[in-house]
Amino acid sequence: MKVNGNSGAEKNVLSAIGSNFLGRAPRWYKILIISYLIINPILFAINPFVAGWVLMAEFISTLALALVCYPLPSGGLLAIEAVVIGMTSAEHVYHHVVDNFPVLLLLMFMVAGIFFMKELLLFIFTRLLVNVHSKILLSLIFCFLGAFLSAFLDALTVTAVVITVAYGFYGIYHKYASNKGDRQAKSIKDDDGIDEIDREDLNNFRGFLRNLMMHAAVGTALGGALTLVGEPQNLIIGKQMGWDFIQFFKECSPVSVPVFFAGLVTCVLTEVFKILGYGYQMPENVRKVLEAEVKRTSENMDVKTIGRYIAEAAAGVFLIIALALHLAEVGLVGLTIIILVTSFTGVIEEHHFGEAFTESLPFTALLVVFFTIVAVIADQGLFKPIINVVFGMDGKHQILAFFIANGVLSAISDNVFVATVYITEVVAALKGGIIDQLQADKLAVATNMGTNIPSVATPNGQAAFLFLLTSTLAPLIRLSYLQMMKLALPYTIIMTTVALIATYYNL
């Protein structure tokens, strides 16, 4: 009896462990991840190069299934295993983390800084939303603002702003719809108790917000390609080539400017012709609720509220100036914003500070896991065959090959890593006398545009896209990996085509 009892207890413990593994994720997902973990060591022992590509595909699949399970635990297990079996080393992972520390610092502090400015942002953008009735014009505004701000600020900062704003919009209507019935919703994630009419409006509003978020996200890529400070890889390319702000814009403008206007035209076309999930309109009931909220906040505005708005606005002006002039590393500017805004708006309780970091820290951890995959790519030389083929070409064919290779690899990997690899090879070829200065300049432009434009095809191609995918907003508006790819497709096709033509004829 004792043996049987112990046997039963052991079975219960094992069952509990199996049940706890990846929590409420579906059984098929758990089996999939376990299969990955079993296959990888075997494949690595047979062919390390193939195992590296398989690992990258596995990690991308965890991102694609982000709405099933947040990618940190499952992707993290793959990363840990990669280090344990020798696909890369902890030292190399640390090296990549240190190289990208400014990005991590940005995520930790800048996103939290934006959180403390959300009251003013919601005040401004809610009025914009209710006063601009044309969806086409509104989409163009979001896309242009995303591009303009990203040309001088950081794309992740801009994305954090639009996420905060959209989350606020969604929260206003969800609270209204969920509190009408007998059963009130427990949280913003809970749709129970919402009647059919309001549920239909909520679904349409989700589509409306998905459209605006994608227009803004693509806008960050458009603006990011224009200037030296637009994206982290731009700074790397500019530093290697010795370009300042003006020269960077001048060198890249034959391609970046036509692509910028092509992106804005695509924004309009997707809404006019309702292409691939675009064209959602804001339901009238939602507009009325937002208008009522605008009226309520205006009527209830007291001197203290105005004081908070002034403090947040002043911090916003400082933010733009500090980032445009690069007074300090972006993350340190974000920490400054946190200190200034909380000091002058009266936020002094520790738990309020904790709330500000709930959005950024999970993604920061996920990005470190992603750098592990990047370390595997480097250690296993996964991109080396492609690099060799590209450098075997010459003239315009080499320039086009650079653009295509950078675009494809950036769409499945980290565009900062890809740009670093390729621009290093360009500088080495220039110093070795393999190419002249004119060809090196053209290859640098092709590298910049390749890492910025075709990479919008997938969420993992752009850090801003990945941040949006893994944000708390994404599951609320039903923005999945495949949904993002579908919505990005019109932009990917048109912008990449224009970039290819401009690269061939203008460089």
N, C-alpha and C positions, 0 to 999 in steps of 0.2 A: 504493500500500500504506500509505503514511504517513497519507493522508487517511482511508482506511478505518479504520486503527487508531485515529486520533483520534475518528472518528465512533463507533466501538464503545465507546471509553472514555467519551465524552460520554453515550452511551445508558446505560452502566452507572452513571455518576454521577447522572444524572437518575432512574434507577430506584431508586438507593439513597436519594436525597432523598425520593422518593415513598413508599418503604418506611419511612423513618424518621419521616415525618410522622404524628404521633399514635401512633407505635409499633405495638403489637400490637392496636390497635383494629380492628374489622372494616372491610373495604373500604367497605361501605355507609355506615358511620358517617363515614368520612373524606370520602366524596362528599357526604354531607349537610352537613357543616360547610363544605366548599368552596362548596357551593350557597348556603348562607347568606351567605357572604362576598361572593359575586358579586351576589346579589339585593339586598342592603341598600343599596349606593350608588345603584343604579338606582331603587329604590323611594323612597329619600330625596330624590332629585332630582325625582321626580314628586309625592310627597305626604309631607312630613315627619311629619305626625301618624300616618298609617297605618304608616309605616316604624318609628315608635317602638313601636307596639303589636306589630308583627311581631318586632322585636328582643327585646321582652320575652318573647314566646312562644318564640322561638328559645333564649333563655337558660334558660327553664324546661325546655325539652326536653333541654338538656345536664344539668340536675339530675336529670331523670327517667331519664336513661341513665347515671347515676353509676357503676353496676356495670360498664358497658361501658368507660367512660373517666372518670377523675376529672375533674370539671367545670372545674378551674382552667385547663388549657391551651386547651380548646375554648371555654369561656365567656370566657376571657381574650382570645382572638383577636377575639371579637365585641365586647368592651369596647374594645379598642385601636382597632378599625375605627370604632366609634361616635365616638371622640374625633377620629380622623384626618379623617373625612368631615364633621365639624361637628355631629353630633347633640347633643353636649355639649362641654365644654372641660376641659382638664386642671385648670384653676383651680377649676372647679365640682366636679370629682371630689375634689380636695384638700379643698375646703370640707366636703363630706359626710363625708370620712374624719376630719377634725378634729372635726366635730360628734359623731362616733361613736367618738372615741378611747378613752373609758372602756371601751367594749365590747371593742375591740381589746386594750387593756391587760389586761382581764380574761382574754381568751383566751390571751394570751401567758404570763401568770404564774400565774393561778389554776388552770388545767388542769394545768400542770406541778407546782404545789403539791400538788394531789390525787394526782398520780403518786407522789410521795414518801411518801404516806400509805397507799398501796395495800395494804401488808402487813397493817396493822391492819384496814382495811376488809374485806379478804378474810377475815380471821380472824373478824370479827363476823358478816358476812353469810353465810358458809358455814355457820356454826352455825344461823343463822336458817333457811336453806334446808333443812337436814337435819332440823331439829326441828319445823318447821311442815309437816305432811303434806297439809293441805288446800290445793289450788291456789286455791280461791276466797278463802280467808282470806289466803293469801300475796299474791295479786293485789291485794286490798284494802289490805294493809299497804304494798305498793310504791306504790300510787296515793295513799294517804293521806300517806305519808312525803314523796312528791314534792310534794304540795300544801302540806303543813305547812311543809316546809323552804323551798319557793319563796316562801311568804308573807313570810318574813323574810330569806332569803338570795337569791341570784340563780339564776334557772332554769338558766343555763348551768353554774353551779357544781354544782348538784344533778345535772344530766345527766352531767357529768363523773364524778361519784361513781358513779352507777349503771352507766355505761359501763365504768369501771375494774373494778367488782365483777363484772359479767357477763363481761367479757373473762377475768377470773381463773377464774371457774367453767368457762367453755368450755375454757380452757387445761388445766385439771386433767384433765378427762375426755378431751380430744383426745390429750393426752400418754399417758394410759393405753391408749386404744384403738389408737393408731398404733404403740405399742412392743410390742404383743403378737405381731405377725406376724414373718415372716422379713425383710421389708423395712421399715425404720423410716422414719417421715416426716421429711422434711428441715426442715419448718417447720410452724407452726400452720395454715398455709393449705393444706397438703398432706394429702389424704385417701388417697393411694395406700398400699396395704398393710393398710388397715383391712378386716377381714372383714365379711361381709354382716350378721351379727347386730349387731355393734358399729356398723356404718354406719347401720343402721335406728335404733338407739338414739341415735346422733349426730344424725340428721335430726329425730327427735322432740324431742331436747334443744334443737336450734336453734329449733323451733317454740315450745317452752316459754319460752326466753329472749326470743324475739320478743314474745311476749305480755306478759311482765313488763316489758320495756323500753318498750312502748307504754303500758301502764298507768301507769308512772312518768312518762313524757314528758307524757301528758295531765294527770297530776296536777300537773305544774309549771305548766301553763296554768290549771288550776283555782285553785291557790294564788296564782298570779301576778296574777289578776284581783281578789283580795281586798284587797290592801294597797297603800299608796303606794310601797313599795320592791319590790313583787313583780315588776314589769317596768320596763324603761327608759322606756317611753311613759307609764307611770303617774306617774312623777316629773315628766314634762313637763306632763301634764294637771293634776296637783296644783299645780305651780308657777304655771301660767297662771291657775288658778282661786283661788289663795290658800288651798288646803286643807292642813292638817297631817295627820299620820298618822291620828289619831282621826276627824277630819272626813271624810277620804277614805273610810275604811271605812264610816262612817255614811251618807254620800251614796250609795255604791255597793251597800251591803248589800241593799236591796230586790230587786236583780237578782243580785248576785254570790253571795249565800248560797243561794238556791234552786238556782242553777246548780251550786254546789259539791256539794250533796247529790244532785242529778240525776246528776252525774258519778260519784259513788260507787255509786249504784244501777246505773248503766250498766255499771260495772266488774263488778259481781256478775252482772248479766244476761248479759253477753257470755260469761262462763265457764260459767254454768249451762246456757245453751242453745247453747253452742259456735258463736257467731255469727261469720261471716266470717273464719274462720281462728283463732278463739280456742278454748280448751278443751284445748290440748296439756297432757299430764301428764308429770311427770318420770319417765323410765324407771327401773325398780327397779335395774338395773345401774348407772345413773348415780348414783343415791342411795347405793348401796353404795360406789362409788368415792369420792364426796364424804365419806361417813362415815369411810372409811379414811384419807382425807387429814386430816380433823379429828383422828382418833386419832393419826396420825403426828406432826402438828404439836404436839399436846399432849404426846406422849411426848418429843419432841426439843426441847421448849422449855427453853432454858437462861437463865441470868441476863442475858446480853447481849440475847437476844430479848425478854425481859420489859422490859429497859431501853428498847429501841426502841419497844415498844408503849406504854410510859408516855410517852415523848417525843412520839409521834404523837398519842396521846390528848390530851395537854396542848395540843398545837398545834391539835387539832380543837376543843377548848373555846374556845381563843383565837379561832379562826376564826369560830365562831358568835357570840361576844360582839362581835367587831370588826365583823362584817357587820350584826348586828342593831342595833348602836348607831351604825353608820356612822362609825367612828373614822377611816377613811381611804377613799380610792377603792378599789373592789373589787380592781383589778389590783395595787395597792400592798400590799393585805392578802395577796394571793397571793404576791407576792415575799417578803414577811415570812415566810410559811409555808415557802417554799423554804429560806430562810436558817436558820430555827429548826430545822426537821426535819433538814436535812442536817448541820447543826452537831452535833446531839445524837444522830444515828444513825451518824455516821462516814462519810458520803458526801463524798469529797474529790477523786475523780478526774474530770477534765473530761468524759470520754466518758459517764459516768453522768448528768451534767447534760444532755448532748445528747439522751440517750434520752427525757428527760422532755418535751422540746419537739417530738418527732416527731409527736405527735397534734394539737397545737394550731396549729402554725405553718402547715401547709397550709390549714387552715380559715380562719385569719386572712387569708391571702392571697386565698382565695376570697371572703371577706366584702368585701374592698376592691374586688374585681371587681364584686361585687353592688352596691356603692355607686355604681359607674359607671353601672349600669343605672338606679339610683334617680335619678342626676343627669340622665339622659336623660328620665325620666318628668317631672321638674320642668321642664327646659328646653323640652320639647316640649308641656307642658301637657296631658299625657294624661288626667289626672283632672279637669281643669277642667269639661268638660261635665257630669260626674256631680255635681260640687260645685254647679254652677249649678242643676241640677234639684232637688237636695235643699234648697237654700236658698229655692227658689221655693215650698216647702210651708210649712205652719204647724201649730201644735198637736201632737197626738199623732202625726199622720201624719208630721210633720217628725222627731219623735223616732225613730219606727220606721225612717224612711228613712235617718237617720244611722246607726243600728245596722246596717242591711242594707248600706249603701254602704261603711262602714268594714270590715264583715266580708268582703265580696266582694273589695275592693281589698287588704285585708291578706292574704287567702289567695293572692294572686298576686304581691304585692309585699312591701315591708318594713313591718311594722306600726308601727314607730317613726316612719317617714317619714309614713305615712298619718295617724297620730294627731297629729303635728306640724302637718300641713296643715290638718286639720279643726278642731283646738282653736284654732289661730290665727284661723281664720275665725269661730269662735264668739265669741272675745274681741272681735274687730273689730266683729261685729254687735251685741254688747252695748254697746260703747262708742259705736257709732253710733246707738243707740236703736232698732235694728231689732227686737231681742228684749229681754225683761226678765230680771232676775237668776234668777228661778225657772226659766224656759225654758232659760237658759244652763247652769244646774246640771244639768238633765235631759239636755241635749245632751252635756254633758261625761261624764256617766255612760254614755250610749249610745255615745259614742266609746270610752271605756275598755272596755266589754264587747264592742263590735263588733271592736275590734282584738285582743282576747284570746281570745275563744271561737270564732267561726266560722273563725278562722285556723288552727285545728288540722286543718282539712280537707286541707291540703297541707304537705309538708315545708318549702317556702320561706315558709310563713306565719308560722312561729315559728323564731327563731334556734336554740332548743334542739333542735327537730326536724331542722333542717338540719345541725346539728352531729352529731346521731346518725346521720343518713343518710350523711354523708361521713366518719364515724369508721372506724377500722380494724376495729371490731366488726361493722359492718353487712354487709360481704361474707361474714364468717365465719358469721353466723346467717341469711344470705340475706335481708336486709332491704333491699328495693329501694324506689324511689320509689312505684311502683304498689302494692307490698305495704303501705307505710306509709299510703297513701291509703285502701286497703281496710280496714285495721285501725282507722283513725281514723274511718271512716264512721259506725259506730253512735254514737260519742261526738258527732260533728259534728251528726248529725240530732237526737238527744235534747237535748243541751246548748243548741244553737241554738234549738230549739223552745221550751224552757223559758225561755231568755233573752228571746225575743220576747214570750212571754206575760207574763213578769214586767215587761218594759219597758213594755208597753201598760197593764197594770192597776196596777202598783205605782209608776210614776213620774208 
